[in-house]
Amino acid sequence: MENVEFELEGDYVELNQLLKLAGLCDSGGAGKALVAEGLVTVDGAVELRKTCKIRAGQRVECDGVEIRVQAAAAAR
């Protein structure tokens, strides 16, 4: 499994946008489709809410890629 570290700029990022920003899809709409198809897990559980708020410390998995969400360096 490939690991990607994602640095969070604010308090949270919406799940579909995270998938786009991490390079797993080309657009937020494509991210919503991945979530709707049940292909995305958050902290090990399938997540079907397309705009679920993802916060620092959470893990998102999709298509063999694990995204580890971290707080921005200034916020740590």
TAVENBEL-V780598 format. One record per residue. N is the residue number from 0. OMEGA is omega in whole degrees, -180 to 180 (none if undefined). NEAR is the number of other ideal C-beta (glycine too) atoms within 8 Angstrom. Layout:
BEGIN
n:N omega:OMEGA near:NEAR
n:N omega:OMEGA near:NEAR
END
This chain:
BEGIN
n:0 omega:177 near:6
n:1 omega:178 near:6
n:2 omega:178 near:7
n:3 omega:175 near:10
n:4 omega:179 near:7
n:5 omega:-180 near:12
n:6 omega:-177 near:8
n:7 omega:-180 near:14
n:8 omega:-179 near:5
n:9 omega:179 near:5
n:10 omega:-177 near:4
n:11 omega:172 near:8
n:12 omega:178 near:13
n:13 omega:-174 near:12
n:14 omega:-178 near:18
n:15 omega:178 near:14
n:16 omega:177 near:10
n:17 omega:179 near:15
n:18 omega:178 near:16
n:19 omega:-177 near:14
n:20 omega:179 near:8
n:21 omega:176 near:11
n:22 omega:-179 near:5
n:23 omega:176 near:11
n:24 omega:-174 near:9
n:25 omega:-176 near:4
n:26 omega:176 near:7
n:27 omega:178 near:9
n:28 omega:177 near:7
n:29 omega:176 near:11
n:30 omega:178 near:17
n:31 omega:180 near:10
n:32 omega:178 near:9
n:33 omega:-180 near:15
n:34 omega:-178 near:17
n:35 omega:-180 near:8
n:36 omega:178 near:6
n:37 omega:-176 near:7
n:38 omega:-175 near:7
n:39 omega:174 near:13
n:40 omega:175 near:10
n:41 omega:-177 near:12
n:42 omega:174 near:6
n:43 omega:-179 near:6
n:44 omega:178 near:6
n:45 omega:-180 near:6
n:46 omega:-179 near:11
n:47 omega:178 near:7
n:48 omega:-173 near:7
n:49 omega:-178 near:11
n:50 omega:176 near:7
n:51 omega:-180 near:10
n:52 omega:179 near:8
n:53 omega:-176 near:12
n:54 omega:179 near:9
n:55 omega:179 near:8
n:56 omega:-179 near:6
n:57 omega:178 near:9
n:58 omega:179 near:10
n:59 omega:179 near:16
n:60 omega:178 near:10
n:61 omega:173 near:12
n:62 omega:177 near:6
n:63 omega:179 near:5
n:64 omega:175 near:12
n:65 omega:178 near:10
n:66 omega:176 near:14
n:67 omega:-176 near:9
n:68 omega:-179 near:14
n:69 omega:176 near:10
n:70 omega:177 near:9
n:71 omega:-177 near:9
n:72 omega:-178 near:6
n:73 omega:-176 near:4
n:74 omega:-177 near:7
n:75 omega:none near:5
END
